[in-house]
Amino acid sequence: MLSYKKNLINNSLKNSSAYLLVVHGSRNPNYQIALEQLANSVRQQFQLQQYDREKLATRTSVLTKWQSPLVGTASLELSPVPLHETIEQFSRQVIKAGLKKLYILPLFLLPGVHVKEDIPAEIALAQQILDERLKLELLPYLGSDRSLVSLVAKQFAILRGRSLEDTRSSARILLSHGSRRPGGNQPCEAIASELHAYAAYCSVSPSLAEQIENLAVAGFKKIAIVPYFLFTGGITKAIVQEVQKLQANFNTIELLLGQPLGITRELATSIVEGLYKNEPPQPKVYRKSIPSRCGTRRSRAANYQS
């Protein structure tokens, strides 16, 4: 029985996972703090969901053991070392834990050059260093998850609650960094369309100023602006200053500026649920009745891999 329990624990360890959350990077120290807070929230959500799974398993004939995944963080730019070196460093922990694969999740909201070219190139360099010791797998970027729509809608709802004016004279703007890569802004356009908002960008047209001018000419008196960013940083601070200047120029309308998605339980849950789609099959233990020496039947756990 002791050897059986030991084998079950070893199997659960071999079937746990490792994830690396990759962001753009920032010189703002609060940005890195926010990233670590998000990583901790992701770890907590993993534990909560695993507890729920184990609780459910106790009511069935299937007993499953889960090992909490390893979760690390890395930056593509503005980091002391290149991304491929950070991947290689974290991979040492993954290999030491007895794992064979590392999943890499880009915490980017648009499929721009960083997502489509830079990150894959860094992963390829890291894979050359690691050779066959560890398999690196790039996951779809965070912005491709449709659950983010509800998070953006929540931000607009908060802004709407700050005013009791007729919503027919109100408009919405979803403000993103923007990408010059063909098709890179399509996800932002899709979310804006679904939420009856107008898309604006910091780096490409239409800009925030252009959209506000268009909406002012159209007769809107109140405009809610939600920054489509994960954390506060240099760009979001610049947005605050820009909105203040635009408010002075368009004094006949009211500009309401919301917050980035931020470190919320909902965001961490969305990330974990997306990561679970790539979770390897876990070892299952079925209770099987077998005859005892005295002729009666007794229950004994037998381990079956699915």
C-alpha positions as CSV (number, residue, x, y, z in Angstrom):
1,M,0.0,0.0,0.0
2,L,2.8,2.4,0.8
3,S,4.5,1.8,-2.5
4,Y,1.1,2.3,-4.3
5,K,0.8,5.7,-2.6
6,K,4.3,6.7,-3.5
7,N,3.7,5.8,-7.2
8,L,0.5,7.8,-7.2
9,I,2.3,10.9,-5.8
10,N,5.1,10.5,-8.4
11,N,2.5,10.2,-11.2
12,S,0.8,13.4,-10.1
13,L,4.1,15.2,-10.0
14,K,4.9,14.1,-13.5
15,N,1.5,15.2,-14.8
16,S,1.7,18.8,-13.3
17,S,2.5,21.7,-15.6
18,A,4.6,24.8,-15.8
19,Y,3.6,28.2,-17.3
20,L,5.5,31.3,-18.0
21,L,3.6,34.6,-18.3
22,V,5.3,37.0,-20.7
23,V,4.6,40.7,-20.8
24,H,6.0,43.6,-22.8
25,G,7.9,45.2,-19.9
26,S,8.1,48.7,-18.5
27,R,10.5,51.0,-16.7
28,N,7.8,51.7,-14.2
29,P,8.5,49.7,-11.0
30,N,4.8,49.5,-10.3
31,Y,4.4,47.5,-13.5
32,Q,6.6,44.7,-12.3
33,I,4.8,44.7,-9.0
34,A,1.4,44.4,-10.8
35,L,2.8,41.5,-12.9
36,E,3.9,39.6,-9.7
37,Q,0.5,40.3,-8.1
38,L,-1.2,38.8,-11.2
39,A,1.0,35.8,-11.1
40,N,0.2,35.2,-7.5
41,S,-3.5,35.6,-8.3
42,V,-3.1,33.0,-11.0
43,R,-1.4,30.6,-8.6
44,Q,-4.3,31.1,-6.1
45,Q,-6.9,30.5,-8.8
46,F,-5.1,27.2,-9.7
47,Q,-5.3,26.1,-6.1
48,L,-9.0,27.0,-5.8
49,Q,-10.0,25.2,-9.0
50,Q,-7.9,22.2,-8.0
51,Y,-9.6,22.1,-4.6
52,D,-13.0,22.2,-6.4
53,R,-11.9,19.3,-8.6
54,E,-10.7,17.2,-5.8
55,K,-13.9,18.0,-3.8
56,L,-16.0,16.9,-6.8
57,A,-13.8,13.7,-7.2
58,T,-14.6,12.6,-3.7
59,R,-18.3,12.3,-4.6
60,T,-17.5,10.0,-7.6
61,S,-15.7,6.8,-8.2
62,V,-12.7,8.6,-9.6
63,L,-10.0,10.0,-7.3
64,T,-7.6,12.4,-8.9
65,K,-4.5,14.0,-7.4
66,W,-3.3,17.4,-8.8
67,Q,0.0,19.1,-8.3
68,S,0.0,22.9,-8.4
69,P,1.6,24.1,-11.6
70,L,4.8,26.2,-11.6
71,V,4.0,29.8,-12.7
72,G,6.7,32.2,-13.6
73,T,6.9,35.7,-15.2
74,A,9.1,37.3,-17.9
75,S,9.4,40.5,-19.9
76,L,10.1,40.8,-23.6
77,E,11.7,44.2,-23.3
78,L,13.2,46.5,-20.7
79,S,14.6,43.6,-18.8
80,P,18.1,43.0,-17.5
81,V,18.4,39.9,-19.7
82,P,16.9,38.9,-23.1
83,L,13.6,36.9,-23.0
84,H,15.3,33.7,-24.2
85,E,17.7,33.8,-21.3
86,T,14.8,34.3,-18.8
87,I,13.0,31.3,-20.4
88,E,16.2,29.2,-20.1
89,Q,16.6,30.2,-16.4
90,F,13.0,29.4,-15.5
91,S,13.3,26.2,-17.5
92,R,15.9,24.9,-15.0
93,Q,13.2,24.9,-12.3
94,V,10.8,23.2,-14.6
95,I,13.4,20.4,-15.5
96,K,14.3,20.1,-11.8
97,A,10.6,19.5,-11.0
98,G,10.6,16.5,-13.4
99,L,8.5,18.2,-16.1
100,K,8.9,17.8,-19.8
101,K,7.1,20.8,-21.2
102,L,6.8,24.5,-20.5
103,Y,3.8,26.5,-21.7
104,I,4.4,30.2,-22.6
105,L,1.5,32.6,-22.4
106,P,2.0,36.1,-24.0
107,L,0.0,38.5,-21.8
108,F,-0.6,40.7,-24.8
109,L,-4.0,42.1,-26.0
110,L,-3.3,42.5,-29.7
111,P,-1.5,40.1,-32.2
112,G,1.1,42.6,-33.2
113,V,4.8,42.2,-34.1
114,H,5.7,41.2,-30.5
115,V,3.2,38.4,-30.5
116,K,3.7,37.1,-34.1
117,E,7.4,37.6,-34.5
118,D,9.5,38.7,-31.5
119,I,8.3,36.2,-28.9
120,P,8.4,33.2,-31.2
121,A,11.9,34.2,-32.2
122,E,13.0,34.3,-28.5
123,I,11.4,31.0,-27.8
124,A,13.2,29.4,-30.7
125,L,16.5,30.7,-29.3
126,A,15.7,29.2,-25.9
127,Q,14.7,25.9,-27.4
128,Q,18.0,25.6,-29.1
129,I,19.7,26.0,-25.8
130,L,17.5,23.6,-24.0
131,D,17.6,21.1,-26.9
132,E,15.5,18.0,-26.0
133,R,15.6,18.5,-22.2
134,L,12.4,20.5,-22.3
135,K,9.7,21.2,-24.8
136,L,8.6,24.8,-25.1
137,E,5.0,25.4,-26.3
138,L,3.7,28.9,-27.2
139,L,0.1,29.4,-26.3
140,P,-2.4,31.8,-27.9
141,Y,-2.0,35.4,-26.7
142,L,-4.2,36.6,-23.9
143,G,-6.3,38.9,-26.1
144,S,-7.6,36.0,-28.1
145,D,-9.6,34.9,-25.2
146,R,-13.2,36.0,-25.6
147,S,-13.8,36.2,-21.9
148,L,-12.0,39.5,-21.9
149,V,-15.0,41.1,-23.4
150,S,-16.9,40.8,-20.1
151,L,-14.0,42.5,-18.3
152,V,-14.0,45.4,-20.6
153,A,-17.8,45.7,-20.3
154,K,-17.4,45.8,-16.6
155,Q,-15.1,48.8,-16.9
156,F,-17.7,50.6,-19.1
157,A,-20.4,49.8,-16.6
158,I,-18.4,51.4,-13.8
159,L,-18.1,54.6,-15.8
160,R,-21.8,54.6,-16.6
161,G,-22.6,54.4,-12.9
162,R,-20.8,57.7,-12.4
163,S,-23.4,59.6,-14.3
164,L,-27.2,59.6,-14.4
165,E,-27.5,61.5,-17.7
166,D,-29.5,60.1,-20.7
167,T,-27.3,57.3,-22.2
168,R,-28.6,58.3,-25.7
169,S,-26.3,61.3,-25.6
170,S,-23.3,59.1,-24.4
171,A,-20.7,57.3,-26.4
172,R,-17.9,54.8,-25.7
173,I,-14.3,54.6,-26.8
174,L,-12.1,51.6,-26.3
175,L,-8.5,52.9,-26.3
176,S,-5.7,50.5,-27.2
177,H,-2.0,50.9,-27.9
178,G,-2.6,49.8,-31.5
179,S,-0.5,47.8,-34.0
180,R,0.9,48.6,-37.4
181,R,0.9,45.0,-38.3
182,P,-1.9,44.1,-40.8
183,G,-4.8,42.7,-38.9
184,G,-3.2,43.5,-35.6
185,N,-6.1,45.8,-34.4
186,Q,-8.9,43.5,-35.4
187,P,-9.5,42.0,-31.9
188,C,-9.9,45.5,-30.5
189,E,-12.3,46.5,-33.3
190,A,-14.3,43.3,-32.6
191,I,-14.6,44.0,-28.9
192,A,-15.5,47.6,-29.5
193,S,-18.2,46.6,-32.0
194,E,-19.7,44.1,-29.6
195,L,-19.8,46.7,-26.8
196,H,-21.2,49.4,-29.1
197,A,-18.0,51.4,-28.7
198,Y,-15.6,53.1,-31.0
199,A,-11.9,52.0,-31.2
200,A,-9.1,54.4,-30.8
201,Y,-5.3,53.9,-30.7
202,C,-2.2,55.5,-29.2
203,S,0.1,54.6,-32.1
204,V,-2.1,54.5,-35.2
205,S,-5.2,56.1,-36.5
206,P,-7.9,56.8,-35.5
207,S,-6.4,58.5,-32.4
208,L,-8.3,59.3,-29.3
209,A,-8.4,63.0,-30.2
210,E,-9.8,62.1,-33.7
211,Q,-12.5,59.9,-32.3
212,I,-13.5,62.5,-29.6
213,E,-13.7,65.2,-32.3
214,N,-15.9,63.0,-34.5
215,L,-18.2,62.1,-31.6
216,A,-18.5,65.8,-30.5
217,V,-19.5,66.8,-34.0
218,A,-22.1,64.0,-33.9
219,G,-23.7,65.6,-30.9
220,F,-22.6,63.3,-28.0
221,K,-22.3,65.1,-24.7
222,K,-20.6,62.4,-22.6
223,I,-17.8,60.0,-23.7
224,A,-16.7,57.0,-21.6
225,I,-13.1,56.0,-22.3
226,V,-11.7,52.6,-21.2
227,P,-7.9,52.0,-21.7
228,Y,-7.5,48.5,-23.2
229,F,-4.3,47.7,-21.2
230,L,-3.5,45.2,-18.5
231,F,-1.7,47.4,-16.0
232,T,-1.0,51.1,-15.3
233,G,2.3,52.3,-16.6
234,G,3.9,55.0,-18.7
235,I,1.4,54.8,-21.5
236,T,-1.7,54.9,-19.2
237,K,-0.2,57.9,-17.3
238,A,0.2,59.7,-20.7
239,I,-3.4,58.9,-21.5
240,V,-4.5,60.6,-18.3
241,Q,-2.7,63.7,-19.3
242,E,-4.0,63.6,-22.8
243,V,-7.6,63.3,-21.6
244,Q,-7.1,66.3,-19.3
245,K,-6.0,68.3,-22.3
246,L,-8.8,67.1,-24.5
247,Q,-11.3,67.9,-21.8
248,A,-10.1,71.5,-21.8
249,N,-10.4,71.7,-25.6
250,F,-13.8,70.1,-25.7
251,N,-15.5,71.8,-22.8
252,T,-19.0,71.2,-24.0
253,I,-18.7,67.5,-23.5
254,E,-17.8,65.3,-20.5
255,L,-14.9,62.9,-20.7
256,L,-14.9,59.9,-18.3
257,L,-11.7,57.9,-18.1
258,G,-11.8,54.4,-16.8
259,Q,-9.1,52.0,-15.6
260,P,-7.1,49.3,-17.3
261,L,-8.2,45.7,-16.8
262,G,-6.1,45.6,-13.6
263,I,-5.3,42.8,-11.2
264,T,-8.7,41.2,-10.6
265,R,-10.0,37.8,-9.6
266,E,-11.9,37.7,-12.9
267,L,-8.8,38.3,-15.0
268,A,-6.9,35.6,-13.1
269,T,-9.8,33.2,-13.5
270,S,-9.9,33.8,-17.2
271,I,-6.2,33.1,-17.5
272,V,-6.4,29.9,-15.5
273,E,-9.4,28.6,-17.4
274,G,-7.5,29.2,-20.6
275,L,-4.4,27.5,-19.3
276,Y,-6.4,24.5,-18.1
277,K,-7.3,23.8,-21.8
278,N,-3.6,22.8,-22.2
279,E,-3.4,20.8,-18.9
280,P,-2.2,17.3,-19.5
281,P,-4.4,14.4,-18.5
282,Q,-4.2,13.7,-14.8
283,P,-3.8,10.3,-13.2
284,K,-7.1,8.7,-12.2
285,V,-7.7,6.2,-9.4
286,Y,-10.8,4.0,-9.7
287,R,-12.0,2.1,-6.7
288,K,-12.3,-1.6,-7.6
289,S,-13.7,-4.3,-5.4
290,I,-11.6,-7.5,-5.2
291,P,-12.0,-10.6,-3.2
292,S,-10.3,-10.8,0.2
293,R,-8.5,-13.8,1.6
294,C,-11.5,-14.6,3.8
295,G,-13.8,-14.7,0.8
296,T,-15.6,-11.4,1.4
297,R,-15.1,-8.5,-1.0
298,R,-13.2,-5.4,0.0
299,S,-12.4,-2.1,-1.8
300,R,-9.0,-1.4,-3.1
301,A,-7.7,1.5,-5.2
302,A,-6.2,0.6,-8.5
303,N,-4.4,3.2,-10.6
304,Y,-5.4,3.6,-14.2
305,Q,-3.8,6.2,-16.5
306,S,-6.2,7.8,-18.9
